């Protein structure tokens, strides 16, 4: 039985962990011997099988989907499998009853698999464009984080990382900026995990100070500058953390944060729609409405971040 792994899937697998391509190779051999080893999934015609990440170095637990035909098997997707185990024990949850409670409920596996594919596809479109059109920006993207590093961040924050952010960090663990500019609209940069933890602690400290003052304030005058379920994800630039976007782990929506603690603003984007729109604007710049992409040398630079000193160097993209 011939087992096919599409080239794009091989590239995606390598970003999930250095040991994932080898784990897939081993699985392909097993499927060749036993094509029906998988179990039916909620997706028509797709069988799934779980790969034990502990058997391979630098490999998370994987869920692999494939189709079986009379003479061939094609692996269609590879997703990191996410445990339903809560990030905190029962005693800790009793002390903080509201934080992350909804996240402790097991996610719908089919919905999680769809989200993983959507994030991976949108990020592939963005990085594929950068590789061919803006090599400086592509080179500034960090390799994916190890699963253990994301688990450590979960423990540090005390909340479960949503599946869409988890898979994005497995693909790329931060953006150091092409010539100082992040690669997302507004030249925002994906924050590295250390920066996420540091910013989260600062914002939680700010809220703690507000909570102490809120005791003496009327209810309608109490101030909220940060919620425990808000995870900072993007910063204004690699070296500019005056503002950025957070992902609300409770609702799945992005919001805007600032170091000045003004009222946060809702973006009404999910991480998936935000990345998909960025990819759409790069591939079809004439249709871009939120911001306009262009180039300065080998770096992607969005129009909203251009100052007078760079206007002569900035080249807008054309279809």
Secondary structure, 3 states (H helix, E strand, C coil): CEEEECHHHHHHHHHHCCCHHHHHHHHHHHHHHCCCCCEECCCCCCEEEEECHHHCCCCCCEEEEEEECCCEEEEEEEEECCCCCCCCCHHHHHHCCCCCCHHHCCCCHHHHHHHHHHHHHHHHHHHHHHHHHCHHHHHCECCCCCHHHHHHHHHHHCCCCCHHHHHHHHHCCCECCECCECCEHHHEEECCHHHHHHHHHHHHHHHHHHHHHHCCCCHHHCCCCCCCCEEEEEEEECCEEEEEEEEECCCCEEEEEECCCCCCEEEEEEHHHHHHHHHHHHHCHHHCCCCCEEEECCEEEEHHHCCHHHCCCCEECCC
